[in-house]
Amino acid sequence: SSEDKHEFSETTYGVRIPNWIPIESSQEAASIDLKYFNSFSVLIFSAHHMMWWFYVEQLIKSWYFGWTPEWTVMMIELRFIDIDDTINRIRGRFSAGNLLRYEETIEGSVGLSHRIKYRIQRDDGMIGEFLVENNKYLYIKARENSDISLSTFISATESMIVLDYLAKDY
């Protein structure tokens, strides 16, 4: 049923992520839609249009200056994203000390993954996390209304990404 489409049918690490919206093509969603998705998580596959880099930058700026989305976590699959370049273009807008950068390489079920994460604290105290994996997948945790960490969300979506990749003809 269509209702089942918006729930994970399996649990990963004992965590069930309710109320998710998968978007198979970025043509189905524009940046304006990001403000109106009302679900716990949003997964956007194949956001390959160049404008999505601009959308990501606008999303980070809007969040920092007080916009809080209805969704908690989001994944956007891009052709390529340089999160350092994106953050550097807007870094001057952040208050001193409100921006931390982490970098790591981990071994996962699909091999080595390189991750760069920015943890940004707004002036109202809310913390957002913006993590890029292998310069392709952007993961965002924009709200603190859940105990689910960004790493757990990544693990929960990893199998969907692999299935999406296998379904495409390369």
Secondary structure, 3 states (H helix, E strand, C coil): CCCHHHCCCCCECCECCCCEEEECCHHHCCHHHHCCCCCCEEEECCCCCCHHHHHHHHHHHHHHCCCCCCCCEEEEECCCCCHHHHHHHHHHHCCCCCEEEEEEEEEECCEEEEEEEEEEECCCCCEEEEEEECCCEEEEECCCCCCCCHHHHHHHHHHHHHHHHHHCCC
